[in-house]
């Protein structure tokens, strides 16, 4: 459903920037008084849930309520993706059009936006910065993820300094992607042959994926949906007892082999049930052309599988994890590798997930936050294991 929002802009603050590489992409920046910020800007594009009782939210509230006139400088502001953004010099109004809630809306600054909306009628003499980007639909998921990495980055670096990632290193050392895991802030790795920077994988994502198999924290009624919406929360859970994760070292590599297999085969499995994954806006499909590489295996891919779809799919295989009291390690139920179970149920599993996604508007960000789809996927895999 198309949404249009208009707001007054602080005089002489509106700026338009052309993208240096893409003529179709534009960036607009401006200040808006808190009382003029409109409610109802779409939020489905933001991968993080907004918890207004958190320490971060309270700090934003305190800064805003101080009414010191510096909020627009101290706060990072609100970042939006939109179909278009136009400015009327005569009326000093900016009009933003959001035509697809899967691609347009708030991608960063969700806490700021909700707190500002709560204070619109408090007569505060404070401004908030808006950054609007157009023509970024093709990279919306990566953009939202990149813009939401600041929280807990320093905590990750401190954890590495204190050697708290050693259990993960024990489990994953030797995996092809191990050198690309960024255990600390600004960590970089270069290709030995080309000397080019390699695409790093945030350690918090590694932690999130491992926690999707944590049967001590999650069960059939409580699913790790925060693995998608809050990598910081997954890091927090991990840091409660890092040593306990040594019990996963025997099967830890399987988590990522499974992830890579699902990323490679999800779309094809769905297509084989009669689906048309390539027609989805988020698929990135371009007539069977290679559009990128898989996250962990760096295999060529012709379809993009958003995290909102792949996370609940991967997490469903937590139903196959059991604890061995003799070895004091986690293992796969009946010694059956998860990929073999995936091979048997991938058609049914992908069809159910895609049907659910279609029923709620084909928005992967919404799917990733919905506990119902996590439960559906989990039960599907558990049923398949029972049949085996």
Secondary structure, DSSP 8 states (H G I E B T S, - for coil): --EEEEEE--TT--EEEE-SS-TT-EEEEEEEEGGG--S----TT--S---TTSHHHHHHHHHHHT--S-HHHHS--EEEEESEEEEETTTTEEEEEE--TTTSEEEE-HHHHHHHHHTTTS----EEEEEEEES-GGGHHHHHHHHT--TTHHHHHHHHHTTTTHHHHHHHTTSTTGGGEE-STT---B-TTT--B---EEHHHHHHHHHTT-TTT--SSS--THHHH-HHHHHHHHHH-GGGGGGGHHHHHHHHHHHHHHHHHHHHHHHTTT--GGGSGGG---TT---EE-TTT--EESS---HHHHHHHHHGGGGGEEEETTTTEEEEGGG--HHHHHHHHHHHHHHHHHHHHHHTTS-HHHHHH-HHHHHHHHHHHHHHHHH-
